[in-house]
Amino acid sequence: MSGGSTRILLVDDEQSVQTLLSYPLRKDGYHVTSALDGREALERFTEGRFDLVILDLMLPKIDGVEVCRQLRRNSQVPIIMLTAKGSETDKVAGLEVGADDYITKPFSMREFRSRVKAALRRSRMVGQPPDDEPIDQGDLKIDPARRMVTLRGKEVKVTYVEFEILSALARSPGRVLSRETLLEHVWGDSEYRDPRTVDVHIRHLREKLELAPKEPEYLLTVRGVGYRFKE
């Protein structure tokens, strides 16, 4: 996925960052639309189709977390959050409201371009008919064609990343999948990514699926390795 048909919305209130990041994106052939605050980002998003949103966490008028939350109400567009902060709370703030990935400033251009390419691969897959058969695990059913999860007959709303992680685990009950394997399954590679990102998504899935999230029935931890779905 390259060339002018690929549209990226770049949201950052620092003009220097806009210039720094726009250059390699345009050099790679992407069409870049800039926004300098959260309100402008939401306005620009409604004006056209975008394949990726690169969104700074700290923005004037409307912060990045709220922008992400509002975008997720009506769109599954891939979102990469940018944050200059180092605490775990700030790192996962975007993931909590539906972002797919995050990058902590400062970062290298190689890392940035790698994340963008992986996110665009994900964007290209959205909307394509899947080949996978439905997954039936008793009370839990996963329908790849409709990207729908139901538990005891009721639909459970999950994000794209949550759906992919759950599907990978549920398709092979009892098999242990490492964090790196899950990262590669969802994003295409595990390079530059913190394996703890998977832990955040697993925690969200447990909160949505498990009667007792701290004593999970479906998504089990294999300490020091990764996760497995119940047999």
SEDOBA-474201 format. One record per residue (C-alpha): x, y, z; residue in one letter. Coordinates in steps of 0.1 Angstrom, whole numbers, plus 5000, padded with zeros to 4 digits. Example, Ala and Ser with C-alpha at 12.3 -4.5 7.8 and 13.67 -1.06 7.14 Angstrom:
512349555078a
513749895071s
***
This chain:
500050005000m
501950304988s
501650614967g
499250904968g
496250684974s
497350625010t
496150915033r
497650985067i
496351225093l
499251365113l
498251535145v
500851715166d
500852075180d
504552125174e
505352255140q
508952105142s
507451765148v
505051805119q
507951895096t
510151615109l
507551345104l
505851475073s
509051465052y
509751085054p
506051005050l
505751215018r
509051085006k
507550735009d
504650854987g
501950905013y
499551195012h
499751375046v
497151595061t
498251795092s
496351905123a
497752115151l
495152045178d
492551795188g
489551995175r
491152045141e
492051675140a
488351575144l
487351825117e
489951705092r
488951335099f
485351405089t
486451575057e
487951275040g
489050905041r
492250825060f
494150505062d
496150595093l
496050845121v
499250945139i
498151125171l
500051305198d
498851235233l
499251595246m
497251835224l
495552175230p
491752215229k
490951845229i
493651595241d
494851295222g
493051045244v
489651215238e
490351245201v
491150875200c
487950795219r
485850995195q
487350845164l
486750495177r
483050555180r
482650535143n
485950415128s
488350135130q
491150325113v
494550235127p
495750485153i
499350535164i
499750745195m
502850955201l
503851035237t
506751215252a
506151075286k
507750765300g
505450635327s
503450315321e
500150505327t
500950755299d
502150475276k
498850275278v
496450575279a
495850555242g
495550175242l
492850215268e
490550405244v
491350205213g
494650305198a
496550025180d
500050115189d
502150385206y
505650535201i
507550715229t
509451025220k
512251045211p
512250775185f
514350695154s
513050745118m
513650385112r
511350285141e
508750545130f
508650415094r
508450055106s
505450135128r
503750325100v
504250045074k
502949785099a
499849995107a
499150045070l
499349665064r
496649635090r
494649915073s
494849725040r
493449405056m
490349575071v
487349525050g
488749225031q
486748905034p
488548665058p
489048305049d
488748175085d
485847965097e
483848075127p
485347975161i
482947805185d
484247765220q
480947685239g
479448005253d
482048215234l
481748245196k
483948435172i
482748525137d
485648655115p
483448745086a
481448995107r
484349055131r
481848985159m
482348825193v
479348685213t
479348555248l
476348365261r
474348505232g
475248865237k
477649065215e
480849185231v
482449495216k
486149455210v
488749655192t
490549535161y
493649435181v
491649265208e
489749065181f
493048955165e
494548845198i
491448665209l
491048485176s
494748375175a
494448225210l
490948075206a
491847905173r
494447685190s
493147605225p
495747485249g
498647615227r
500847875244v
501548185223l
504348415233s
503948785235r
506348825206e
504248575185t
501048775193l
502749105184l
503848955150e
500348815144h
498649155149v
501249405137w
503349195113g
506449225135d
507549255171s
510449495164e
510549805186y
507449705205r
507149655242d
505749305248p
503749445277r
501449605251t
499949255247v
499349245285d
497249555283v
495049405255h
494749075274i
493549265305r
490949445285h
489749125270l
489448965304r
487449255317e
485049205288k
484848825287l
485548685322e
483148665351l
486148715374a
488948885354p
491548805381k
490648435379e
490248395341p
488448105326e
489248165289y
492548355287l
495148195308l
498648325316t
501648105312v
504248285334r
507448375317g
506148275283v
502748425272g
499148315270y
496948025260r
493247975255f
491547715278k
491447365264e
***
